[in-house]
Amino acid sequence: MATGRAERDPGGDLRGALTPVKVKHHPSITDPQGVGALLRSIQGFSGSYITKCALQLAPLVFVRPGELRHAEWPEFNFDKKEWRIPGHKMKMKELRIVPLSQQAVAIIQSIQPLTGSGKYVFPSIRSNSRPMSENTVNAALRRLGYTQDEMTGHGFRSIANTLLHEHGWPQQVIERQLAHAERNKIAAAYNFAEQHLPKRKEMMQWWADYLG
């Protein structure tokens, strides 16, 4: 139409022919009072200690549920306070660095006597050679009284995303920590993983203190 090569716009003929894309939103609690109540509920969780540690760590690191479940002991460096998730485990197939707050380190080290001799930080209750079930965290949230329409394991990411933005942290720092940003093809994966790392370390410790 703009160049004069068509007499009419055929786009209107397609209206209704294509199914609209439904954006999937993961239920989560994003008001500070609600988040506080959730954290207190987690603190009082009376089920498996391993599950409780997973619940406590989830809001501090806000990784994807599958990344948390598949966490392996060799990926953690307590001296550097870092968790390095190899690219083959990541959605974007890139190395991911998760700075660990003092609170996160304490939770992980508290579980080390229980699971440190195995492969996974959070193993299955049936076998140490397999990771925790994908339903474990969600089932624990149901046990705490949260329905699947109120909160899920993935919802911890939404909590962090919402509240960190509200408190003025730079969007590129938040997005990088959420592993949302796409890597520049020219940049090396290692450099990409370390992008904004000092600021991310600062943010992750602030976030843990804020939640505390």
GIWOTA-V433659 format. One line per field, one symbol per residue. psi: psi as a letter, one per 30 degrees, with the letter a starting at -180 (. if undefined). A space follows every 10 residues. Layout:
psi: ???
//
This chain:
psi: eeggfkfljf efffkffkkk kjkjkkklkf keeeeeeeee eeegkgakee eeeeeeeefe fhlkeeeeeg kkeffkjfef hkjjjleffl eghkkkkjkk leeeeeeeff fefefffaek eilkffkffl lkkffeeeee eeefgklffe klefffeeee eeeeefggkk efeeeeefhe kkkkfekkee eefgkgeeee eeeeeeeeee f.
//
